Amino acid sequence: MSRTVEITVLSAENLQMNKKPIRGNTFVTVQSDASNDTSATTVDSEGGSYPSWNEKLVMDVPLHARFITVEVKCKTSSAGSNSIGVARIPVSDFVGGYVPENQLHFLSYRLWDGKVRRNGVVNVSVRVKVAQQQPQQHLCNSNSTSLSAVTGVPVAGNRSTGVVTGIPAIWLNYQRN
């Protein structure tokens, strides 16, 4: 089981390597802690210490994942790459609790280099794609009572944004029989 997550890698700020500003050739990899699948942006060869990608990466993140790791790397002349910095984004920052589904979140995280020193900031936006669910069909007994959905009732007059929900009394009586 997984959820589809759209991560748009926007930009990074104040990137350094060996305490010197980066000249270019940076890219970003994204991976969840519960999967080996990695997505990567294209290389920004002109941005230097302030690269910009504005690139959307779509990935399936397992439901039991706790973090998404974002790593900024710099391509080297020897067809390899060096890590500039890593940020671990808690999945709870954009899923669960009071976070609305399908909501776009703009987030910035501190990057940490291999020696656990601050090394810039990465800016991303994240959206959890909500799957369209098929309407569920319930089989009912021919002598059962049809129940309608419960809707909210405004609280404290027309100017209130609060809503009270409840379980109809007929449902409670129906469950006892």
C-alpha positions as CSV (number, residue, x, y, z in Angstrom):
1,M,0.0,0.0,0.0
2,S,1.3,3.4,-0.9
3,R,0.2,7.0,-1.6
4,T,1.2,9.1,-4.6
5,V,3.2,12.2,-3.7
6,E,4.1,15.1,-6.0
7,I,7.3,16.8,-4.9
8,T,8.3,19.9,-6.8
9,V,11.9,20.7,-6.2
10,L,11.9,24.5,-6.5
11,S,15.3,25.8,-5.6
12,A,18.2,25.8,-3.1
13,E,20.1,28.6,-1.3
14,N,23.6,29.2,-0.1
15,L,25.1,25.9,-1.3
16,Q,28.8,25.3,-0.5
17,M,31.4,22.6,-1.0
18,N,34.6,22.8,1.2
19,K,33.4,26.2,2.5
20,K,33.4,27.6,-1.1
21,P,30.3,28.6,-3.1
22,I,29.1,26.0,-5.6
23,R,29.7,27.0,-9.3
24,G,26.9,24.9,-10.8
25,N,26.0,21.4,-12.0
26,T,23.7,20.6,-9.1
27,F,20.7,18.2,-9.1
28,V,18.4,16.8,-6.4
29,T,17.5,13.2,-5.6
30,V,14.4,12.2,-3.6
31,Q,13.7,8.9,-1.9
32,S,11.5,7.7,1.0
33,D,12.9,5.8,3.9
34,A,10.7,2.8,3.1
35,S,11.6,2.3,-0.5
36,N,14.7,2.0,-2.7
37,D,13.1,4.0,-5.6
38,T,14.8,7.2,-6.2
39,S,13.7,10.2,-8.4
40,A,16.1,12.9,-9.6
41,T,15.9,16.4,-11.2
42,T,17.8,17.5,-14.2
43,V,21.1,19.3,-13.7
44,D,21.2,23.0,-13.1
45,S,24.4,24.1,-14.7
46,E,24.0,27.9,-14.2
47,G,22.5,28.5,-10.7
48,G,25.7,28.2,-8.8
49,S,25.1,28.5,-5.0
50,Y,21.5,29.4,-5.7
51,P,20.2,26.8,-8.2
52,S,16.6,26.6,-9.4
53,W,15.0,23.5,-10.8
54,N,11.2,24.0,-10.5
55,E,10.8,20.3,-11.4
56,K,7.9,18.0,-10.4
57,L,8.8,14.5,-9.3
58,V,6.0,12.0,-8.8
59,M,6.6,9.0,-6.6
60,D,4.8,6.3,-4.7
61,V,5.5,6.5,-1.0
62,P,4.6,3.5,1.1
63,L,2.1,4.1,3.9
64,H,4.6,3.1,6.6
65,A,7.2,5.6,5.4
66,R,8.3,8.1,8.0
67,F,10.6,10.4,6.0
68,I,11.4,11.5,2.5
69,T,15.1,12.2,2.0
70,V,16.0,15.1,-0.3
71,E,19.7,15.2,-1.3
72,V,21.4,18.0,-3.3
73,K,24.3,16.7,-5.3
74,C,26.9,18.3,-7.5
75,K,28.1,16.5,-10.7
76,T,31.8,16.1,-11.0
77,S,34.0,16.0,-14.1
78,S,34.6,12.3,-13.6
79,A,31.0,11.3,-14.3
80,G,30.3,11.0,-10.6
81,S,28.7,13.2,-8.0
82,N,29.4,14.6,-4.6
83,S,26.7,15.1,-1.9
84,I,26.3,18.8,-0.9
85,G,23.6,18.3,1.7
86,V,20.7,16.2,2.9
87,A,17.3,17.1,4.4
88,R,14.9,14.6,5.9
89,I,11.3,15.7,5.5
90,P,8.9,14.0,8.0
91,V,5.9,12.6,6.1
92,S,3.8,14.0,9.0
93,D,4.6,17.5,7.7
94,F,2.2,16.9,4.8
95,V,0.0,13.8,5.7
96,G,-2.4,13.1,8.5
97,G,-3.7,15.1,11.5
98,Y,-5.2,18.4,10.5
99,V,-3.5,18.5,7.1
100,P,-6.1,18.6,4.3
101,E,-5.8,16.0,1.6
102,N,-4.6,17.2,-1.8
103,Q,-3.3,20.4,-0.2
104,L,-0.2,22.0,-1.8
105,H,2.5,22.7,0.9
106,F,5.5,25.0,0.4
107,L,8.3,23.8,2.6
108,S,11.9,24.8,3.2
109,Y,14.4,22.6,5.0
110,R,18.0,23.0,6.2
111,L,20.5,20.9,4.4
112,W,23.2,19.1,6.3
113,D,26.5,18.0,4.8
114,G,28.4,14.8,5.5
115,K,30.2,16.3,8.5
116,V,26.8,17.3,10.0
117,R,27.3,21.0,9.3
118,R,24.7,23.4,7.9
119,N,25.0,23.7,4.2
120,G,22.2,25.8,2.7
121,V,18.4,25.4,2.4
122,V,16.3,23.4,-0.1
123,N,12.8,24.7,-1.1
124,V,10.1,22.2,-2.2
125,S,6.4,22.0,-2.6
126,V,4.5,18.8,-1.7
127,R,1.1,17.5,-2.6
128,V,-0.4,14.1,-1.7
129,K,-2.5,13.0,-4.7
130,V,-5.9,11.7,-3.5
131,A,-7.1,8.7,-5.5
132,Q,-10.6,8.9,-6.8
133,Q,-12.6,6.3,-5.0
134,Q,-15.4,4.3,-6.5
135,P,-18.7,4.8,-4.8
136,Q,-19.2,1.9,-2.4
137,Q,-22.3,-0.2,-2.7
138,H,-23.9,-1.5,0.4
139,L,-26.1,-4.6,0.3
140,C,-29.2,-4.0,2.4
141,N,-31.8,-6.3,3.7
142,S,-35.2,-5.7,2.1
143,N,-36.8,-4.9,5.4
144,S,-34.0,-2.6,6.7
145,T,-34.5,1.1,7.0
146,S,-32.7,3.4,4.6
147,L,-30.2,5.7,6.3
148,S,-29.0,9.0,4.8
149,A,-25.6,10.6,5.3
150,V,-25.1,12.8,8.3
151,T,-24.4,16.5,7.5
152,G,-23.1,19.2,9.8
153,V,-25.3,21.8,11.5
154,P,-24.0,25.4,11.9
155,V,-23.1,26.4,15.5
156,A,-23.9,29.7,17.1
157,G,-25.9,31.2,14.3
158,N,-25.1,32.1,10.7
159,R,-21.8,33.8,11.3
160,S,-20.0,30.8,12.8
161,T,-17.7,28.5,10.8
162,G,-17.9,25.7,13.3
163,V,-19.9,22.6,12.5
164,V,-21.4,19.9,14.8
165,T,-21.9,16.4,13.5
166,G,-23.8,13.6,15.1
167,I,-25.2,10.1,14.7
168,P,-29.0,10.1,14.1
169,A,-31.1,8.5,16.8
170,I,-32.5,6.1,14.3
171,W,-29.0,4.6,13.8
172,L,-28.6,4.1,17.5
173,N,-32.0,2.4,17.7
174,Y,-31.3,0.3,14.7
175,Q,-28.0,-1.0,16.2
176,R,-29.7,-2.2,19.4
177,N,-32.1,-4.5,17.5
